[in-house]
Amino acid sequence: MPGLSPGSEAILGQMVGLGSSQRPVFLEKLVQTPEGRKTLAEAEAITDAMKERFGTDDLRNKNLG
């Protein structure tokens, strides 16, 4: 399964401390930069790998195995 690069991990880590009303603004700014687009592409690759492996990207489902 792919992982995040250190730069992408740092960028997404910034979002953790934001409130739900601030996240859309953060994402809008993110897509305007090459680093932001790379981060979102990496996150999408991880999501796709999880869906392929587990049939879902929501790992709260305990019946995955």
C-alpha positions as CSV (number, residue, x, y, z in Angstrom):
1,M,0.0,0.0,0.0
2,P,1.4,3.4,-0.8
3,G,2.2,5.9,1.9
4,L,2.4,9.6,2.2
5,S,5.7,11.4,1.5
6,P,7.0,13.4,4.5
7,G,6.0,16.7,2.9
8,S,2.5,15.5,2.2
9,E,2.2,14.1,5.8
10,A,3.2,17.6,7.1
11,I,0.7,19.4,4.9
12,L,-2.2,17.1,5.9
13,G,-1.0,17.3,9.6
14,Q,-1.8,21.0,9.4
15,M,-5.5,20.1,8.7
16,V,-5.8,18.1,11.9
17,G,-5.9,21.2,14.0
18,L,-8.4,23.0,11.9
19,G,-12.1,23.3,12.7
20,S,-14.6,21.9,10.3
21,S,-15.4,25.3,8.9
22,Q,-11.8,26.0,8.2
23,R,-11.0,22.8,6.3
24,P,-12.8,23.8,3.0
25,V,-10.7,27.0,2.9
26,F,-7.5,25.0,3.5
27,L,-8.4,22.5,0.8
28,E,-9.2,25.3,-1.7
29,K,-5.7,26.8,-1.1
30,L,-4.2,23.3,-1.2
31,V,-5.3,22.6,-4.8
32,Q,-3.8,25.9,-6.0
33,T,-0.2,24.7,-5.3
34,P,1.9,21.9,-6.9
35,E,2.7,20.5,-3.4
36,G,-0.9,20.6,-2.5
37,R,-2.0,18.7,-5.6
38,K,0.8,16.2,-5.0
39,T,-0.5,15.7,-1.4
40,L,-4.1,15.2,-2.6
41,A,-2.9,12.7,-5.3
42,E,-1.0,10.7,-2.7
43,A,-4.0,10.6,-0.4
44,E,-6.2,9.5,-3.3
45,A,-3.8,6.7,-4.1
46,I,-3.9,5.5,-0.5
47,T,-7.7,5.6,-0.6
48,D,-7.8,3.7,-3.8
49,A,-5.4,1.0,-2.4
50,M,-7.6,0.7,0.7
51,K,-10.7,0.2,-1.4
52,E,-9.0,-2.4,-3.6
53,R,-7.6,-4.3,-0.6
54,F,-10.5,-4.0,1.8
55,G,-13.5,-3.2,-0.4
56,T,-13.9,0.1,1.5
57,D,-11.9,3.1,2.6
58,D,-13.8,3.2,5.9
59,L,-11.7,1.0,8.2
60,R,-14.2,1.4,11.1
61,N,-15.9,-1.7,9.7
62,K,-14.6,-4.5,11.8
63,N,-15.6,-7.3,9.4
64,L,-12.9,-6.6,6.8
65,G,-10.8,-9.7,7.3
